[in-house]
C-alpha cells in the first residue's frame, strides 16, 4: 500500500492527479481551450523535433489534422496508447509536409526524400542523355540514359536514337512507374511533393538547331509536379529537366516563329495554363468536401503533351529533309520564275485547291508557286514521279481558263 508521502510526491512531480472516470472541471469552452492549448504546445514540440528551433522564423503558421472524438459511455472516454500514437503520427506527418513544402520545388531538379532536399547530389542527372527514371524504396532519385529507359520499357525505338540521322522520340511515364517503389517514411504518400508523371523527349540538339547533324544532344524531361505547403497551398507545376525554359525562350527568339524552339515554347505555355486550370478545379472540389483526384486530368494531359512534342520534331524532320533535297538539286530556281511562267503553255498551269495557289511547271523539273495576286510564293525542283503523286492525291488540277488569264496578266504587269 502506497504511503501518503509517496502519493504527495507523485502529485508534486506530475501536477494535479486526475482519477479515472473523474468529471473534468470548468465550462465546455474552458475545457476546449485547454485541449487546444495542449495541441498547440504538442505541435511546437513536433516542429522542434524536426530540427527547427522554436526561436527561429517558422516556415508554417498552422497545420490541420483529423481527430476522431468518441461519443460513447464515460468509461470509454479515456484514450488508449494506440489513439495517442495515431494522433502523434498524423501530426508529425502534417508538420513535416508543411515544413518541406516551403522549399521542395526547384526548377530543373527532383526532390530527394532520402536527403530531404532538392539540392543534393542525387537531385540532378550526371550526363546529358539521362532522365529521372523513378525513386528507390528509400526515396533517392534514380537516373537512366534515355536509350536504357527505352530498353527497360520494351520500347522498340531505342535504336533510332543513334540512327543516321538520329530520330527524336517522346516516352511517357505515369506516376506509378516513378513513385511506386517508395516506402512509408521515405516519400510514399507524401503530400508536400508528388510526381504526377512525365514525358521524356530526346535526344534533342542542345542549341535546338537542326542545321547540322553533329553536335551535343540532351534528354529533355517535362515533369508534372504537385506541391503542397501551408502558406502557398496546393500547386501544380511543370518542371523541366535537361534544358531550362529560359534557354528554350532564347532559342525561340533566334530561330523564328516556325522553328522547333518556338513550338516548344508555345507547348510549354499551353501545359502551364492547363495545369493552372486543373489545380483550381481540384482545389474547388476539396473545398466542397470531395476527395480530388488528378489522375483523370493528368493522364490525358501527358498523352497530349507526348503527341504535341513528337509532332514538333516530325515536322522539323520533314522540313530538314526537304531542305536537304533542295540542296541536292541545286539552289531554288526562284530567279527563273517569271521567265518560266511567261513561256509556259496553258497546260503547264495548275491549280492547288488545298492552298488556292497557281503552280507553273517549267523545264528541267523547275516548279513555281504563285498566289492569285501574282506574287511568287516559292520555287522548287520536282523530282520525277512527284508530279504524278500530287495528281493522284487530287491536289493539283489544270487551272481554269479565267484563273489562267488573270495570272498571265499579273505576271505580264
Secondary structure, 3 states (H helix, E strand, C coil): CCCHHHHHHHHHHHCCCCCCCCCCCCCHHHHHHHHHHHHHHHHHHHHHHCCCCCCCCCCCCCCCCCCCCCCCCHHHCCCCHHHHHHHHHHHHHHHHHHHHHCCCCCCCCCCECCCCECCCHHHCCCCCCEEEEEECCCCCEEEEEHHHHHHHHCCCCHHHHHCCCCCCEEEEEEHHHHHCCCCCCCCCCCCCEEEEEEEEEEEEECCCCCCCCCCCEEEEEEEEEEEEECCCEEEEEEEEECCCHHHHHHHHHHHCCCCHHHHHHHHHHHHHHHHHHHHHHHHHHHHCCCCCCCHHHHHHHHHHHHHHHHHHHHHHHHHHHHHHHHHHCCCCHHHHHHHHHHHCCHHHEEEECCCCEEEEECHHHEEEEECCCCCEEEEEECCCCHHHHHHHCCCEEECCHHHHHHHHHHHHC
